[in-house]
């Protein structure tokens, strides 16, 4: 699957586990999309939100399969939350235009 070309403007990492955690999306350069890359062996479920109160469950999150990348449009969101169904995995969030 081909991903849209983006000009990266910032990166962040997020350790996802069975408890929802979130990270601020790097907003330098006014990004419009994020590439969420799952660097680990578990499915991660992600959700964008407008505050650091955003949390996610597997039932409502968008799945990011192990060792794969998902593209999300940011809109007015400034945070990304993630959770797994067991153990932990690391997500790399690459913001860009």
N, C-alpha and C positions, 0 to 999 in steps of 0.2 A: 504494500500500500504506500503510495506516495503522499508525503505531507506537504502542505503549502510552504513555500519558502518564506522564512521570516528573517528579519535582521535582529539578532539577539540584543537585548538591552539590559539584561540582568539575570542572575540565577540565585536560587535558594535550594536548600535541601530540607526534607521533612522526613523524620523517622516515624513511620506509621506502625501502630500495633493494635491490639484489641480495644484500646481506649482512644476515642477520637482526639486528634491533635490538629493544630493548624499553624500556618505560617503566612506572613505577609508576602504578597506578590511584589516582586521588585518593580516599582513603578517608574524608575528612571527612563526617560525617553518616551513616556506615555504609550506603553505597550497596548496592543489590542488583542493579543492571543498569548496563551501559554502552551508550551509543550511539556506534558507531564510524563516523565520517563521513570518506569518502575525498574529499579536496579536489582531487585531481589526476586526470590522464588515464590512469593505469595501474591494472590490477587489483592490489589488495594482498591478501595472504593473512595472516590473523591467528590467534593461538592464545593462550589464557589460561594462566597458570601461577602457581604458588605462590611462586616466587622469581625473583631477577633473573638466574638461569641459564636461564630459559625461552628457547628459540629455535624457529624455525619454518621449514619449507620449503613451497614451493607444493604439494607432494604431500599434506601433512597439515593445512595451514591452511584456515580458512574464508574463502572469497573475499569481498571487499568490492569491488563493481564501481566503476568510475570515477564520481565525482560522485554517489555514493549513500551510504545509511546502513544499517548492520546493527546489530541489537539483540542483545546477549549477556548472559546471566545470569552474574553474577560467581561465586557460590558462595563457596568458600574461597580463591579466587585473588586475588593482589595485584599481578600484572604482566600486561601485554599485549605480545606480540611480533608483529612484522610483517616481511614481506619482499615484494619484487616480482620479476618476471622480467626487469626491465631498467630502467635509469635510476632515477628516484625519484619519490615522491609523498608528500604530507603527510596524515597522519591526525589528526583531532580526536577525542579521547576525552572524552566527557561522561558522568560518573558521576552516578547519581541513585537515588532510591527510588521 
